Amino acid sequence: MKKKAEWPRKLRSYDWFGGTGKNAIMHRSWMKNQGLPADTFDGRPIIGICNTWSELTPCNAHLRDLAERVKRGVYEAGGFPVEFPVFSTGESTLRPTAMMFRNLAAMDVEEAIRGNPVDGVVLLGGCDKTTPSLLMGAASVDIPVILVSGGPMLNGKWRGKDVGSGTAVWQFSEMVKSGEMTLEEFMDAEQGMARSAGSCMTMGTASTMASMAEALGMTLPGNAAIPAVDARRRVISQLSGRRIVDMVKEDLKPSDILTKEAFENAIRVNGAVGGSTNAVLHLLALAGRVGVGLSLDDWDRLGREVPTIVNLQPSGKYLMEEFYYAGGLPVVIKAVGDMGLLHKDAITVTGDTIWAGVKDVVNYNEDVIVSREKALTQSGGIAVLRGNLAPKGAVLKPSAASPHLMQHKGRAVVFESIEDYHARINREDLDIDENCIMVLKYCGPKGYPGMAEVGNMGLPPKVLKKGITDMIRISDARMSGTAYGTVILHTAPEAADGGPLALVQNGDIIAVDVPARTIQLEISDEELAKRRAAWVSPVKPLVGGYGGLYINTVMQADTGADLDFLVGSRGSDVPMNRDSH
């Protein structure tokens, strides 16, 4: 257990506000134009509320209310709260893809915290990329922080049925193409998919990353699943405001919490909840920020023995409301611990162990959080495939895939870009059947740019009309956490970086063996070398601005697609004696 720091002591904010010198007087007087009493700056903890609120980020559009609840908690605990905005990566609206701007948002978070007089920070996130960007940026500064999620929406409802945001879109879109649903019905369903504040109520990326934050120990227990509009979401926000003040007094920092054991716990919990493949990228990037050695091999090794026990869409039946009512993530963490797969002594923001926060919880619905014997799949982690098509790895989510496709060999039908896919997929003369393997190129970190969620390519109508609902799809892209299917993603190196995916041609035979963890393009080394010698990248690189910086410095998916100069930047604080006044 970490030894608590002495209290009282001079805090970080004292370098701005302490003493009787000219600079301190200027800093205090400017802040006082907001109507602050003189004793605001008496040495009490100054708590930043780092808010990704934005009306262009629908998942986070209610975070202003939660910020007010956090402030109540900070005041109650004797701190002084100051709210500030950071870049908000709206998943549903931001182009070309929010993933391109995750690293920019993390830079914003890092420098906003580093350059301002705050002693601790409450991070407010929710939408897919806001949670990892907040954690990445805050971990790089390494002052006390706690994360509060916005929470999932209420269950979607349409014609007496529960529908999951995101997942229903993929399902209904395919049903329209196959003739099972009319376009009018599809349009009618739209109104019921997102009917309250919050993020997707399936186990999509937003709920996955909220679960990862909790499993890492960066939130109070139970944070991940509380619905956005449930009064208890406000309660945990207020409690987090109280707790961050004590964390500052104890000097409990991300470096104390984000250990290798914490990451291993999160990987196993991801397998148990059937979490999004996007978590692979985000945890690898976060580990890189704090100097923890984490690799794709860790994901594969740790996930093989973890059953998926959360019966949620897209892998299962229910939605996040039922998950919360059943007991939420603490029940899952306890189950993982009871299986002997949890580092029980890992420290959390509570200052206590992760096991202390879950050991007494109760499962209130064993159809939502099932037993190991009734697991959706006995190997629920992320499968990492390697071979001459993905020398540095590719990932697949077994809990969302079709068992009959886990070992398959098929003819490649190649789409040279996402535009090529859209132009040809609905054509009746497309030479494809259900035994083929669909291949999409140039959609990785550099290729799209930003590695968009286009890997779960919709199937061609001519196949859907046969009643076929799944085929193997391979790309260097990502897949929404709300999506499903036998989809192989994140192939590294990507096509735009000269990876073997760029060399695949129509008619090539590809062999996939998930149990053996292999993905092989069945052509000779000589033919592969010949194609490589003739290859010229069709991707025009971005120049100037953040786009140019991103293209020139982004790393590949197997290491988390962070910017190379940001890795290992933890704790590099600006000297506080460099005051401009």
Secondary structure by P-SEA (a helix, b strand, c coil): cccccccccccccccccccccaaaaaaaaaaaccccccccccccbbbbbcccccccccccccaaaaaaaaaaaaaaabbbbbbbccccccccccccccccaaaaaaaaaaaaaaaccccbbbbbbcccaaaaaaaaaaaaaccbbbbbbcccccccccccccccaaaaaaaaaaaaaaccccaaaaaaacccccccccccccccaaaaaaaaaaaaccccccccccccccaaaaaaaaaaaaaaaaaaaacccccccccaaaaaaaaaaaaaaccccaaaaaaaaaaaaacccccaaaaaaaaccccccccccccccccaaaaaaaccaaaaaaaaaaaccccccccccccccccccccccccccccccccccccccccccbbbbbccccccbbbbbccccccccccbbbbbbccccaaaaaaccccccccccccbbbbbccccccccccccccccccccaaaaaacccccccccccccccccccccccccccccccccccccccccbbbbbbcccbbbbccccaaaaaaaaaaccccbbbbcccaaaaaaaccccccccccccccccccccccccccccc
